C-alpha cells in the first residue's frame, strides 16, 4: 500500500469517527431535552391535581336536655341597638331644633333656640341660646337708653350646654356649662321641657337669684 493510499484511509477513518461522535452528541442532547420536557409535564400534572379537602370538624353531640345555642344575627343586633337609643313616644319625635319668643321682664323681647338630642331612652343633651331686643317698658330704667346694653342684649347671647333626664312626663335639664350671661349677669340654673299640645314644647327655666321665665316652643323646619 502506497503512502497516498494510507493517508486516504486515515482521513476517511477520521471523518467517520467525527461523524459518529457528532451524531452521539446530538442524540444525547435530544435525550436530555426530552427528559427535561417530561419532567416539566410531570410537575404541571402534579400541580393541577386538586388538593384533598380538609374534613370539617365534627360538632360534639348535644347532651340530653341541652338546647342548641342560638346563631348570632347581625341585623337583630342592629335593631336592638337602635331600639335602645330610641326614646319612648312621644319623646321619640322631640329630637331637633325648637324656637320660641316671649316678653321677659328686664330683658325685652327674647327669642330662645333650643337644640334637643336624645342620648338614651331616658337622657338627653340640650343646647340653649337666648337673644333679646330692648323694649323700654320691659327694661330696667337704667338700661332703657343704654346703647351698650342694647347691643349686648341682642348680639351677645346667653347660652348653655345641658344634660336632661326624663321624669314625670317632662325632660329636666341642668347645665353642664354656661356660656356667657344675660345683661344682668345671670345664667340658666335649670331648664324643663314638657310636651304641650301638637308639636309644641312648654319651656320653663330658672336663673339662680334672677328672674326665670317660660315660653312655648315650636319645632323649626329642617
Number of C-alpha atoms within 10 A of each C-alpha: 5 6 7 8 9 10 11 11 11 11 11 11 12 12 12 12 12 12 12 12 12 12 12 12 12 12 12 12 12 12 12 12 12 12 12 12 12 12 12 12 12 12 11 11 10 10 10 9 8 7 7 6 6 6 6 6 6 6 6 6 6 9 8 6 6 7 8 8 6 6 6 8 8 9 9 10 11 11 10 12 11 11 13 13 15 17 21 13 9 9 18 12 12 19 16 15 19 21 19 21 18 16 17 19 16 21 25 23 18 20 21 22 20 23 19 20 17 22 16 15 17 16 18 20 20 22 18 23 18 21 21 26 19 23 18 14 11 16 19 15 11 8 18 17 13 11 11 10 20 21 14 17 23 21 13 18 20 24 23 22 18 22 22 25 19 18 10 8 11 17 20 21 22 19 21 13 13 17 14 15 18 22 21 14 10 18 24 25 19 18 23 19 24 18 18 13 8 7 12 18 22 17 21 16 20 17 17 12 9 14 16 18 15 18 20 19 24 18 18 13 7 5
